Amino acid sequence: MWPEKLSEDEDPDETIARSLLTGIGYNPDTTLPVLLTAFQRHFRPALVNGALDAETFALLRTRAAIS
């Protein structure tokens, strides 16, 4: 799974991230930082901080696309 990088003018979007996370099975009633932490533990263990950065967002979009 190799995510495409975000373009220079594209920022990670929290609403889209939440939708993608719930679409792949994460609990929609959980706060976004907790959801991101769980996602990062599984798909980005090198940095688990619960923050929506460009790399986490790109990984999330790629993972959601193959679901």
C-alpha positions as CSV (number, residue, x, y, z in Angstrom):
1,M,0.0,0.0,0.0
2,W,1.8,3.1,-1.2
3,P,-0.2,6.3,-0.7
4,E,-0.2,9.2,-3.1
5,K,1.2,12.4,-1.6
6,L,-1.0,15.3,-1.1
7,S,-0.5,18.2,-3.5
8,E,1.2,21.3,-2.2
9,D,-2.1,23.2,-1.9
10,E,-4.1,20.3,-0.4
11,D,-4.6,20.1,3.4
12,P,-5.8,17.1,5.4
13,D,-9.5,17.5,5.9
14,E,-10.9,16.4,9.3
15,T,-14.5,15.8,8.0
16,I,-13.2,13.6,5.2
17,A,-10.9,11.8,7.5
18,R,-13.7,11.0,9.9
19,S,-15.9,9.8,7.1
20,L,-13.1,7.5,5.7
21,L,-12.3,6.1,9.2
22,T,-15.9,5.2,9.8
23,G,-16.2,3.8,6.3
24,I,-13.5,1.3,7.1
25,G,-15.0,0.3,10.4
26,Y,-13.9,2.7,13.1
27,N,-16.5,3.8,15.6
28,P,-18.2,7.0,14.5
29,D,-19.0,8.0,18.1
30,T,-15.3,8.3,19.0
31,T,-13.3,11.5,18.9
32,L,-11.1,12.1,15.9
33,P,-7.8,12.0,17.8
34,V,-8.7,8.6,19.3
35,L,-9.7,7.3,15.9
36,L,-6.5,8.6,14.4
37,T,-4.4,7.1,17.2
38,A,-6.0,3.7,16.6
39,F,-5.5,4.0,12.8
40,Q,-1.8,5.1,13.2
41,R,-1.1,2.2,15.6
42,H,-2.1,-0.2,12.9
43,F,-1.0,1.6,9.7
44,R,1.7,4.1,10.8
45,P,3.4,2.8,13.9
46,A,6.4,5.0,13.4
47,L,4.4,8.0,14.5
48,V,1.4,7.5,16.8
49,N,0.2,10.9,18.0
50,G,-3.4,11.1,17.0
51,A,-2.8,14.1,14.7
52,L,-4.1,14.4,11.2
53,D,-1.0,15.2,9.1
54,A,-0.5,14.8,5.4
55,E,1.1,11.3,5.7
56,T,-1.7,9.9,7.9
57,F,-4.3,11.4,5.6
58,A,-2.7,9.9,2.5
59,L,-2.5,6.5,4.2
60,L,-6.1,6.8,5.2
61,R,-7.3,7.7,1.7
62,T,-5.3,4.8,0.3
63,R,-6.6,2.3,2.8
64,A,-10.2,3.4,2.3
65,A,-9.8,3.1,-1.4
66,I,-9.0,-0.6,-1.2
67,S,-11.9,-1.4,1.2
